[in-house]
């Protein structure tokens, strides 16, 4: 690598586990270290290698080092869908802690208490997914040195055109790019016969088109405002007008 450190940033439900597998594999093939969620690493202890953070919260020392990196964003509407289904069933500890903001209910209890899936999507859009979207937008200026890539471009990148171009832009050698592509193919949906593993409900893009009702779309807009336009997923708010009034869960 031309730089000592490669930063890999993701957000909740934007391909975190997928990229973890890809770059852990790639690092091993290249003989580099892979360090996960090292938010507070003493500057003197930094070593060359790949650093992934699940919330793009890299330490100041990492950001002051000789680094290159990228962050993966995802359509916030699909983040809502993925998050709602995950938070209903996951055993992650934070989901089961009582929260004052939810009148003592845990997040899992609160989302499961909603009367139907459309209501759960609205709840998710107002809660964790809202925070995720805000982070994706804020990091445009907070992390100006990071390349922004889209989940939607990479998840279907069977020719590895987008992936390979970013790896070259990050300064990987030709040999390292080859190793990275081998790992990317191995852990991507198309490399696994389009089989989604137990961690992920679906790897599909634009799920919202067949899942959101008009009410969910309007509730999403009320909270997220111009987020889709800011992130480049829409030119305006007209997408809501094409959503159906009702969908059978």
C-alpha positions in Angstrom: 0.0 0.0 0.0 1.1 3.6 -0.7 -0.2 4.6 2.8 0.3 2.9 6.1 -3.4 2.7 7.1 -6.6 1.9 5.2 -9.8 3.0 7.0 -13.0 1.1 6.3 -16.1 2.9 7.6 -19.6 1.6 7.7 -22.9 2.5 9.5 -25.5 0.4 11.2 -27.2 -1.9 8.5 -25.0 -0.6 5.7 -23.0 -3.8 5.0 -20.8 -3.8 8.1 -20.5 -7.6 8.5 -20.1 -8.1 4.7 -17.2 -5.6 4.5 -15.7 -7.0 7.7 -15.5 -10.5 6.0 -14.2 -9.0 2.8 -11.4 -7.0 4.3 -10.4 -9.4 7.0 -9.9 -12.0 4.2 -8.1 -9.4 2.0 -5.8 -8.4 4.9 -4.9 -12.0 5.5 -4.1 -12.6 1.9 -1.9 -9.5 1.8 -0.2 -10.1 5.1 -1.7 -6.9 6.7 -3.2 -6.5 10.1 -7.0 -6.1 10.4 -8.1 -4.1 13.4 -11.8 -3.6 14.3 -13.5 -0.8 16.1 -10.3 0.7 17.5 -11.7 4.1 18.4 -9.1 5.1 21.0 -5.7 3.9 19.9 -2.7 5.6 21.3 -0.7 7.2 18.5 2.5 5.4 19.5 0.6 2.1 19.2 -0.7 2.6 15.6 0.5 0.0 13.2 0.0 -0.3 9.5 -3.0 -2.3 8.3 -6.7 -2.2 7.8 -8.9 -0.5 10.4 -12.7 -0.9 10.3 -15.2 1.0 12.4 -18.9 0.0 12.4 -20.0 3.6 13.0 -17.2 5.6 11.2 -16.0 6.8 14.6 -12.3 6.6 14.0 -10.0 8.0 16.6 -8.3 11.4 16.2 -5.0 9.6 16.1 -6.1 7.4 13.2 -7.4 10.5 11.3 -4.1 12.3 11.9 -2.0 9.3 10.6 -1.0 8.6 7.1 -4.2 7.1 6.0 -6.6 6.6 3.1 -10.1 5.2 3.4 -13.7 4.9 2.3 -17.1 4.8 3.9 -20.1 2.9 2.7 -23.5 4.5 2.7 -26.9 2.9 1.9 -30.3 4.2 0.9 -31.8 5.3 4.2 -35.1 3.8 3.3 -33.6 0.3 3.0 -31.7 1.0 6.3 -35.1 1.5 7.9 -36.3 -1.9 6.6 -33.2 -3.8 7.4 -33.0 -2.2 10.9 -36.6 -2.8 11.8 -36.4 -6.5 11.1 -33.0 -6.9 12.8 -34.1 -5.0 15.9 -37.2 -7.1 16.3 -35.1 -10.3 16.7 -31.5 -9.5 17.6 -30.0 -10.5 20.9 -27.6 -7.6 21.0 -27.5 -6.3 24.6 -28.2 -2.6 23.8 -31.6 -3.6 22.3 -32.8 -5.1 25.6 -31.8 -2.3 28.0 -34.6 -0.2 29.5 -34.6 3.3 28.0 -36.1 6.4 29.7 -36.9 7.9 26.3 -39.1 4.9 25.6 -40.9 5.0 29.0 -38.7 2.2 30.4 -39.2 -0.2 27.5 -36.2 -1.6 25.7 -35.8 -0.8 22.0 -36.7 -4.4 21.2 -39.9 -4.2 23.3 -40.9 -0.9 21.8 -40.5 -1.9 18.2 -42.2 -5.2 18.8 -45.1 -3.5 20.5 -46.0 -1.7 17.3 -49.3 -3.0 15.8 -47.9 -4.0 12.4 -44.8 -3.9 10.2 -45.7 -0.6 8.6 -45.8 0.9 12.1 -42.5 -0.7 12.9 -40.9 0.9 9.9 -42.2 4.3 11.0 -40.8 3.7 14.5 -37.4 2.7 13.1 -37.4 5.7 10.8 -37.9 8.0 13.8 -35.3 6.2 16.0 -32.1 4.4 15.1 -32.3 4.8 11.4 -32.7 8.5 11.8 -29.5 8.7 13.8 -27.7 6.6 11.1 -28.9 8.9 8.3 -27.7 12.0 10.2 -24.3 10.4 10.7 -24.0 9.5 7.0 -24.7 13.2 6.1 -22.5 14.7 8.8 -19.5 12.6 7.8 -19.4 14.2 4.4 -17.7 17.2 6.1 -16.4 15.4 9.2 -14.4 12.9 7.1 -13.5 14.8 4.0 -10.5 12.5 3.2 -12.7 9.4 3.0 -14.1 8.2 -0.4 -17.9 7.6 -0.2 -19.1 4.4 -1.8 -22.6 3.1 -2.1 -23.8 -0.2 -0.9 -26.1 -0.4 -4.0 -23.1 -0.1 -6.4 -21.0 -2.7 -4.7 -23.6 -5.3 -3.8 -24.2 -6.0 -7.5 -20.7 -5.3 -8.7 -20.1 -8.7 -10.3 -17.4 -7.4 -12.6 -15.8 -5.6 -9.6 -15.5 -2.5 -11.7 -16.5 -0.1 -8.9 -14.7 -2.1 -6.2 -11.5 -2.4 -8.2 -11.5 1.3 -9.1 -11.7 2.3 -5.4 -9.0 -0.1 -4.4 -6.7 1.5 -7.0 -7.7 5.0 -5.9 -6.7 4.0 -2.3 -3.2 3.1 -3.5 -3.2 -0.7 -3.4 -0.7 -2.3 -5.7 -1.8 -4.5 -8.6 -1.1 -7.6 -6.5 -3.0 -6.2 -3.6 -5.9 -5.3 -5.8 -6.0 -8.9 -7.1 -6.1 -10.2 -3.5 -8.8 -7.7 -2.6 -10.9 -8.7 -5.6 -10.6 -12.4 -4.7 -11.8 -11.7 -1.2 -14.6 -9.4 -2.5 -15.8 -12.1 -4.8 -15.7 -14.8 -2.2 -17.8 -12.9 0.3 -20.3 -11.1 -2.0 -23.7 -12.4 -2.8 -22.8 -13.3 -6.3 -19.8 -15.2 -5.1 -22.0 -17.2 -2.8 -24.7 -18.1 -5.3 -26.8 -15.1 -4.1 -27.3 -16.8 -0.7 -27.9 -14.5 2.2 -26.4 -15.7 5.5 -28.1 -15.8 8.9 -26.9 -12.3 9.8 -28.6 -10.6 6.9 -32.3 -10.7 6.1 -31.8 -9.6 2.4 -29.1 -8.1 0.3 -31.6 -6.7 -2.2 -31.5 -3.0 -3.0 -34.5 -0.7 -3.3 -36.6 -2.9 -1.1 -38.6 0.1 0.0 -40.4 0.2 -3.4 -42.4 -2.9 -2.7 -42.5 -2.5 1.1 -43.3 1.1 2.0 -46.8 2.4 2.0 -47.6 6.1 1.4 -48.0 6.6 5.2 -44.5 5.2 5.8 -43.0 7.3 3.1 -44.6 10.5 4.5 -43.5 9.6 8.0 -40.0 9.0 6.7 -40.0 12.4 5.0 -41.3 14.1 8.1 -38.2 13.0 10.0 -35.5 12.7 7.3 -36.4 15.7 5.2 -34.0 16.3 2.4 -31.6 13.4 3.4 -32.2 11.4 0.3 -31.5 14.4 -1.9 -28.4 15.3 0.1 -27.0 11.8 -0.2 -27.8 11.6 -3.9 -30.6 8.9 -3.8 -33.3 11.2 -5.1 -33.7 14.5 -6.9 -36.8 15.5 -5.0 -39.6 14.1 -2.9 -41.8 12.8 -5.7 -40.9 9.2 -4.9 -43.5 9.3 -2.1 -46.3 10.0 -4.6 -45.8 6.6 -6.2 -46.1 4.5 -3.1 -49.3 2.5 -2.6 -51.9 3.2 0.1 -51.8 -0.3 1.4 -49.5 -3.4 1.3 -50.2 -6.8 2.7 -47.4 -7.6 5.3 
